[in-house]
Amino acid sequence: MRTELTYDAPLMELNTFGIQAKARMLLTYDSEASLREALSDIRHHHSNLPMLHIGCGSNLLFLGDYPGIVLRSANRGIRLLGETTDEVLVEVGAGEVCDDFIAHAIRNGWYGMENLSLIPGQVGAAAVQNIGAYGVEVCDVIHEVKGISLSDGSERLWKRDDCGYGYRQSIFKSELWGKYAITYVTFRLSKHFNPNLQYGGLRKALEQFTSDSPQGECPKTLGALQLREAIIGIRRAKLPDPKKQGNAGSFFKNPVVGKEVAEQLLVDYPEMPHYPAGEGKVKLAAGWLIEQAGWKGRSLGPAAVHDRQALVLVNKGGATGSDIQRLCEAVRKDVGTRFGIDLEPEVNFII
Ligand SMILES: Cc1cc2nc3c(=O)[nH]c(=O)nc-3n(C[C@H](O)[C@H](O)[C@H](O)COP(=O)(O)OP(=O)(O)OC[C@H]3O[C@@H](n4cnc5c(N)ncnc54)[C@H](O)[C@@H]3O)c2cc1C
């Protein structure tokens, strides 16, 4: 059981935007017991300080130094809780790197998360963010989430249906924001490989396997590892590597609008990408809207819209959180003026 406390801690290595900020205190813990003990100490000595739980910092934008205590989980471990002939229940420490767990799951013949390969971040954050890619959201395979209250150290379990999951949304991001440290996530994974290939780009990348299988059917020769590798390949080609250029992946959510709004826009922009998003709703591509508004590849000081993927804002070097925020607002304003759509940031702004 171990905690590590650093005062005046640099956060630059702890956020993928590479923003130079500091935390008054940084506390890393490796178990629920060490977290509880640290929280009790905080209640006695620092009860006036705000707390922020982070993972790998791949969806955060620090707008300045953090005036309170930043918590980080090093609570690892993967435990098989039970299995049937069809499924496994696996409990994973929130501090595990999500992609490492996906690789582990595939090695063990546990399926359902292949499409989420290479998304940066920890398992705990994945459950907070409801990460998603290529037609799969992590809530599809979450069974249960466990957390510890930051105010009194008590523990709580949420079944998947109580987590308020939606598109990049959960109760941990809304009404419970800042109230709990997620400590474990239990996944329900399948023992049968049943790939989700609904995303067109993915089917194309896997053409050698999919060419002789009808749409929607599992190609017989395709394995989970090949699917994972194809996804990693697509992601590497499309997205800037945060180690080379600071970014937080998609900066904005794809807007979901009413069918009538989409139909109206399609009169003026018949080529606009749009996808069904439930009854009477249509999802638009934020990247396309940004590109049409003339922002792809454009800079505002040291912050820029990526030149290959307009949904990604990047730190060209030395940008502050405010530089990125200024660019975000300029992009929102122009998209709003041109299309009447208010883009909502996916990234968490930290004040
Ligand atoms: C290059 C790149 C590509 C990306 N691609 C995708 C993608 O395809 N799909 C997608 O959905 N996202 C994507 N993202 C965003 C990001 O990877 C996810 O949001 C991820 O879940 C963030 O994990 P993290 O550990 O870095 O969390 P952080 O960014 O550190 O935190 C995210 C949120 O979770 C909270 N949090 C973190 N850990 C805990 C915990 N243990 N308890 C309580 N709260 C916690 C934080 O307070 C914050 O609100 C991408 C990011 C990058 C940089």
The ligand as an ORCA input file, in Angstrom:
! r2SCAN-3c Opt
* xyz 0 1
  C      -4.606     10.942    -29.777
  C      -5.890     10.767    -29.017
  C      -6.913      9.997    -29.555
  C      -8.121      9.831    -28.866
  N      -9.094      9.061    -29.437
  C     -10.251      8.857    -28.778
  C     -11.282      8.036    -29.345
  O     -11.139      7.470    -30.429
  N     -12.431      7.876    -28.643
  C     -12.615      8.452    -27.418
  O     -13.690      8.253    -26.825
  N     -11.661      9.231    -26.856
  C     -10.483      9.446    -27.501
  N      -9.518     10.245    -26.957
  C      -9.770     10.894    -25.664
  C      -9.195     10.141    -24.454
  O      -8.306      9.143    -24.851
  C     -10.305      9.515    -23.609
  O     -11.222     10.494    -23.183
  C      -9.747      8.770    -22.384
  O     -10.755      8.042    -21.735
  C      -9.086      9.703    -21.371
  O      -8.381      8.886    -20.453
  P      -7.319      9.498    -19.452
  O      -6.863      8.393    -18.568
  O      -6.275     10.211    -20.191
  O      -8.236     10.484    -18.618
  P      -8.041     12.037    -18.323
  O      -7.991     12.793    -19.589
  O      -6.938     12.223    -17.361
  O      -9.436     12.325    -17.584
  C     -10.641     12.296    -18.313
  C     -11.803     12.470    -17.339
  O     -11.916     11.345    -16.482
  C     -11.813     11.735    -15.100
  N     -11.081     10.629    -14.434
  C      -9.955     10.023    -14.869
  N      -9.653      8.977    -14.072
  C     -10.595      8.955    -13.090
  C     -10.825      8.110    -11.959
  N     -10.064      7.033    -11.680
  N     -11.875      8.404    -11.145
  C     -12.679      9.456    -11.421
  N     -12.529     10.286    -12.490
  C     -11.491     10.019    -13.313
  C     -11.093     13.063    -15.112
  O     -11.448     13.832    -14.000
  C     -11.633     13.664    -16.413
  O     -12.912     14.182    -16.183
  C      -8.297     10.433    -27.607
  C      -7.263     11.217    -27.057
  C      -6.069     11.362    -27.759
  C      -4.969     12.183    -27.150
*
